[in-house]
Amino acid sequence: MMDVAARAGVSQATVSLVLNGSAGARLSQATRERVRMAAEELGYHLAARGQPKMPVESKMIGFVVDELTSDPWMSLAFDGAREKALEQGIAVTLAVLRGEEALEDQILEQMAHQQVLGFLYGTILTRQISPPKVFFNTPTVLVNCYDPKRKLPSVLPGDLVGGRTATQRLIEAGCRQIAFINGEEGIDASRDRLRGYRQALSSNDLPFDPRLVVPGNWEPSAGYDGTMALFASDTPPDGIFCANDMMALGCYDALRELGLRVPEDVAVVGFDDREIAQFMRPPLTTLVLPHAEMGAIAAEMLLDMAGGMPNRHDQIKVECPLIERNSVQSSAGGSRETGR
């Protein structure tokens, strides 16, 4: 699968989604065909695993999250996991801990005694956690989080590569003064998207200018304030990468007040692919935060573990596809494939 991924120019997770025929994976038809063609050229055949061997009485997976309502990410991950589990006739039950650390072990122990097949544990922010003890005694896969010693397998978004992709798209559109409005400091997503931004600049021999990087807080107000600050400086940008779509919304408002047009005067790329991105004017070019795929991959890993298959991954990074809309002008070499 690594060879297929290398030949097709995609991640190994994408190869798995395509060759397993995962329903609902948001991948373009061109990407699917490229993966299938690469597999055929290499003579690769997906191993026929059949139905995982699991106790008849174990027909449930416990999906435990720390937060559900503030953002849609864990709901998407739950939906992806549920669809994948239902293919094997397994139900997924949801529990929200809501920061109740004192009750966490008690709740999880009760679920474990209900003969669950295993646990999926997800967090609203990508972060390091200290897993509860019960996770080490029951098959468990972490979603959007990881333990420092990598004793439990985890599935995370490819934020670093996503940051590089977003910045590269602006470079391909001809931008040379590319600003980055980042999220909160100390957050994994902020750190990795910044690293991707810097890598793309370096790969294209563009200097990194710290004056073009401003901190934010994921809210529209930060995108507005950050954009105003960038254009008040001596080095105004011709392209802006916003670390999420909500800050891109505020960025649009600021550019409109400044009398600047998107994308003619300033190109903008977001991150997350929230529903609002397609209704912005112009519609926002952004990257998908792939929590649905992450949930599906995590459920597949858990089913394999429960069926006796050894886990060969301590961590999987799922690619964040670029969604082309109209906030960036077409590059000279043509636009990228859309993820829809």
Protein Blocks (a to p, Z undefined) as FASTA:
>chain_A
ZZmmmmnopafklmmmmmnopghiacdfklmmmmmmmmmmnopacddebjadddfklccd
cdddfbfklpmklmmmmmmmmmmmmmnopacddddeklpaklmmmmmmmmmmnopabdcd
ddfbdcdddddfklmmgccddehiacfklmaccddddfklmmmmmmmmmmmnopabdcdd
dddehiaklmmmmmmmmmmmmmnopacdfklpccdehiaklmmmmmmmmmmmmbdcfbdc
dfbfklmmmmmmmmmmnopacfklpccddehjaaklmmpccdddddddfkklmmmmmmmm
mmmmmnopacfbfbdcddddddddfkbccdfkopaddfZZ
